Amino acid sequence: MGLWPDSMLQAAMSHDGALQQDGRNRLAVSVVVPAKNESGNVAPLVAEIAGALQDRAFEVVYVNDGSSDATEQELRALMQNRSWLRQIRHEQSCGQSAAIRTGVAMARAELVVTIDGDGQNDPAFIPALIAAFEAGSPHIGLVAGQRVGRKATAFKKLQSRIANAVRSVVLKDGTRDTGCGLKAFRRDVFLSLPYFDGLHRFLPALVRREGLQIGYIEVVDRPRLNGTSNYGFWDRLWIGMVDLIGVWWLIRRKKRVPQSVEVTLAR
């Protein structure tokens, strides 16, 4: 749990193309893409993200979560002529939540959008996420995509229905689908949340815990172009149930934050 070390955040700011203090190069949005063994999906997704954000100052931060295929090589090739594309590599796979947190910690913009690396999330919905976030600011803490027309096997759909139903009853987070990778949030809000493996599945409940509002937009799910899912039955259901108990405890233990002012003598 806790924030990443200041040295890592400073390194992120000083890396290739770091922001200047006068703000001239300040980015509007950082798109964080967790990816593990997504060879063949990288180039199409990078092109779609760039097309969706062509009117904004943006960067794309791929977090290569210990891939053993050609994901790193494909990203290296694309980075040759795309200064806005970055790759952060985990030497060993640490999971999706860790990959997202690495990407958010290394992001240079205050507004972060996440999107899955398998291409099932359509980048065309990113501008709608950003617009919904900006319309609700400063009271909104998260805008989450809600998938319609899911392109998944019947078994995976059943897993999601069970997990979402149980989560909704226990946490009362008002969210139909927490599994969609398309989300927009403030970087500082995300980094202030208690960190644990599986965090990305419980963002609505944890953001509500901070007293912030949640926005939703419906997004169309797509079939995966290449490869297979990196997450199986145990990742999606039973481990999620254990995490659910922990998040319920965190919400129950949340205390009111004191509003304090210093009292001074009138002169």
N, C-alpha and C positions, 0 to 999 in steps of 0.2 A: 504494500500500500504506500501512498504518499507520492509526492512529486518526483520527477526525474531530477538528477543532480544539476545544479546551475551550470556546471562545466559542459554538460551535454547540450543544454539549451543554448549556451553561448557558442558552442561549436556549430550548431545548426544555423545560427544567425551569420556566422563568419564564413560558412561554406559558399562555394561558387554562386555568385550573384546575390550576395547578402544585401539586406536592405540598407539604404543610406539613411543617416540620421535626419536629413531634411524631408524624408518621406516621399521623395519623387518616385522611388521604385516600390512603394508600398503595394502589396498585392491585395486584391479584393477577396480572393478565396484560394484555399489550398485543398486540393482533392487528394484524399488519402486512399490508396488501393492496397489492401492486404492480398498477397498472392503466394500460393504454394503450388509449384508444378503446373503452371498455367501456360506452358509453351503452346503457341498457336492462337492463344486468346489475347496476347499482349498487344500486338500491333493494331488489330481492329478496335480494341477498346480505347487505346491511346488516341487514335484518330477520331473516334466518336466524342471523347471528352473534349478534345481541342475544338471540334466543330460546335459543340454545345456552348462553349465558353469563349467564342471568338471575339465577343464584344466586351470582355472583361480582362483585367490583369489577373492572371492565375498561374499556379504551378500544379504539377501532378507529382505526388510523392508515392512511388511504389515501394512497399515493404516486402522484400523477397524473404519469405519465412522459411529459410533453409531448403529451397528447391533443389532437387537432384536432376532436373531435366534442363532444357535450354532456356529457361526463363531469364536467367541473368544475361546470357549472350544476346538474346533478343532485345532486352532493355538497353544493353550497352550500344547496340547498333542504332537503336532509335535515338539515343541520347546524343549521338554525333552531331545532329543538326536540329536539336530541340533543346534550347537552353532552359526551358521551363520544366523539363522532365528530369526527375531525380530518382535514384535507386538507393534504398537503405537495405542492407542485407543482414539477416540473422544467420550466424554461422550454423546454428542448429534450429530446427523448427520448434517454436515456442507456443504456437496456437494463434487463433484469429484475434482474440482479445489483446494479446501481447503485441501482435503486429499492428493493430489499430493504435494502441497506445504509443508505440514507437513512432509511428507516422505523425500522430498529433503532436507529440513532444518535439519532433523535428520540423514541423510545419512553420512557415514564415508568416502566414496570414492569420488574422484574428478569427475569421470565419472559416470553419472546416466542413467539408462535405466528404462523407465516406461512401464508397461504392465497392461491391464485391469484384474480385479479379476474374471471375469466370465468365463474364459477359452477360449473365442473366439479368442484371440490372441495366436498364436502358439509360445512358447518359443524357438523352433528350429531356429527361425530367429534372435534371439538375437546376436549370434556370427557375423552374416552378418552386423547387425547394428553397432556393435563395430568396425568391420574391415573397414567399410565405413567411420566411424568417424575418426579412426586413420589414414586412407589414406589421408584424407582431412585436417588434423590438420596442422597448427594452425588457418587456415582461416575459417574453417567450424565451425558453432555454433550449428547445429542441424542436425541429420539424422532422417527422419520420415518414418514410414512404410506407404505404400499405398496399401489398400486392393483390392484384386481381388477375384471374386467369392463370394461376400458377402452373408452370411447366415442370412438374415433378411426378415421380411415381406415386401410385395410390398409397403405398406404404409410408412414404415420406410425408404425404399430405395428412395421413392419419396421425403420425407422430406430432406434426405441427398443431393439429386440432386439439389433441390431448394436452400438449404442453401449454398452448395458449389459453385453453379453457381453465386449467388448474391455476396458471399464473394470474389470470384475470380475477378469479375468485379470491385468491390469497392476497394479492397485492392491491387489487382495485385500482389499477393504473389506467383504466379506460382505453387500453390499446388492443386492437384486434390482432395485430401481427407485429411482433417485435423482431422477427427473423429477417426482415428486409434490410439489405445492406445500405440502401440509400437513406442517408440521414444528414442533417445540417445542424451545426451547433457552434457555440463559441468555444474557442480553444481553451480559454482559462476556466470555463465552467467544467469542461470534460476533465481537465487535469486536476481539478479540485475534488473530484469524486473519489470515494474509496476504491482502490484498485484490487481486482481479483480476477482469476481466470474465469471467463464467462460473462464479464462485465457488459459486453456489447449486447447481450440478450436482454438486459434489464435497464437500459438507459432511460426509458420513459419513467419508470418508478423512481429511479435514483435522482433524476432531474426534478421531478415533482417534490421529492424529499427536500430539495433546496429551495422550495417555494416558488419555482418558476413554472410557466405554462408550457403545454405541449401542443404543437400544431401537426396536422396530418394532411397528406395528399395521396391520392390513389395513383399507383404506378402499374404499368403493364409488365408482367413477368415474361421472360424469353427463355427459350431452350439454350442449354450450354452448347457452344460451338465445338469445342475440343476437350478431351480429357474426361475425368470422372470426379465426382465430389470427394473432397478430402475429409468429410465428416460422416460418421456412421451412426448407427442406432444409439450406442452408448453415449456418444457426444451430445446428441440432440435431445435425449429424453432423460435417462437416469441421472447423469451428471448434472443436468439442468435442474432436476428436482432437488438435489442437494444444495445447489446455489440458491434456489428459491427460498429455502429455509433461512439462509444467511441474509438475503436481501430483506426478507420479512423482519428479521431481528434488527437490522440496521434502521429500517423505517420506524419500528417501535421504539428504538432507543434515541431517535432524533430529539434534541432539545431545542427550545426556542433560543435564537441568537439574540443576546442582549443588544438593545439600541442604547449606546452610551454617549454622553457628551461631557466635556469637562466644565465644571462650574468655576467661574472666575469672579473676582471682586470687581465691582464697577469702580471706575476712576473718575 
